[in-house]
Amino acid sequence: FGSSKELERQFEDPFCWRNSGQLQAMTSTCRAGFTYLSFLAVGTSCGWFVVNGLYNLVANEPKIAKGGQLIGEINRNGAVASLVLCAFFGGYPFLFGKISYRVERWSSTFLILLSLASLLLLSVAWQVPAVVQLCGIFGNIVGNGSILLLFPLIATNYSGWLVAPVRAGTDLSSMISAFLAEAQSSNGVDQRYPTWLLFAFYTGISSMGLLAWCVILKYRIGLRSVLDDAPEKAHESQADLEAVSAVSTAVPSVSNQESLKEYSHNGGCYHGKIRELIGESLQSFACPWSLLAPVVMATLTQITQWSIVPTIGEIGAEMCDAESCSGKSGRFVFRISLTLSQILVPLGSIISSLVTCPSFIFYILCLLQYLSCFVICAATAGVWRSLWTSEAGRALFISSYALCGMLEGYVITMAYRYIGDAESIPLVKRHSAGALLSIATVILVSSCAALLGAAVSDGHIACIDP
């Protein structure tokens, strides 16, 4: 009876109604904030944390950098591993059918665990060259595996806006690694605390991402089928998910020999059916025309930021030294360039989560990012050498290095947001567009990184003393 009186009092007291509305709004805001932070934490653990940690290791430990050759070796070996991963990812739909939500979920969990194990291993054996190379391979698998699996998983099965915090989280790890490495050594030579402690900090941060991912999976935080409250939206969401799953059942995989045999004999010609099977499998990477331009432009920004700039950036910084390739000026230019880049990359991702970018501005920003990469290439090639050894040239190099990273963070996140927010396009088409962006990024970035990494590690691209 007491509760009935309280209910009547709430109906009669408008102030109580206002408090109830304010409480609901506050609860909704807190829930959205918790969701954002959870996916942000996942991004810090499942991304390029390991690779960024290795880049900072090279920047702060000149004795193992070998004049930029170590970065070339890391990128070359990691690129080969990424291409193998990409070949498996591309052949999976043909062998086993379309990748299911369950496989994407558990694969993403494995990537987070692999990242955590790599950082833990580096904290105890970073001086061992074989361990550095092995963790470089693991780091590239985690980073590219996140592009292939985690981003499409979030863009299609979770709210589209949650791609931004995940992408920002992957870049936030680079910011954290840059701050901690800068605190360890601001000039790339003298150190304030040991390197094993630096990787211990990285390991602790990565473990929080694993915890956040476990909470997301357990309570289904941000899942589309949970967020769609209206019956119409829930029905539509379920229909879309069934449409995505239908792709895997409509095309038999070669692992199911009876299904493949029946599939081939029903239509007559075996080879014709195999071609049809391959064609159906390629539909997993079909991209609607309205999303093709953002996918292509965003892929190019990935090549400039993750293939070209990190592979030759250290050599370009050494070319900015007026005395020698091993001078302190060059080490300082590389240290500050890497720090600013790893700080501004997540800033670009966070900005992209605020508002959707008009398409013409998106394309202008892409061109500006390509131009900043050209500046790094010009310095590395020794074009206008007198410019780069001047104060103005060093400032231009540092700003171009940082701008290239910030614009990449903005462009790639906005491209995934275009895909996730394209409500007029069926979910199955959005998923295939996201898969195309992911696999094209990994193939092209890894191929370019392998070629450039081999050239750097073999000494074909190297700093030349003035």
Salt bridges, closest charged atoms under 4 A:
GLU6 OE2 - ARG9 NH2 2.60
ASP13 OD2 - ARG9 NH1 3.82
GLU61 OE1 - LYS63 NZ 2.52
GLU73 OE2 - LYS66 NZ 3.35
GLU104 OE2 - HIS431 NE2 3.40
ASP171 OD2 - ARG167 NH1 2.34
GLU182 OE1 - ARG335 NE 3.38
GLU276 OE1 - LYS273 NZ 3.31
GLU314 OE2 - ARG331 NH1 2.87
GLU391 OE2 - ARG394 NH1 3.08
GLU408 OE2 - ARG167 NH2 2.39
ASP421 OD2 - ARG417 NE 3.25
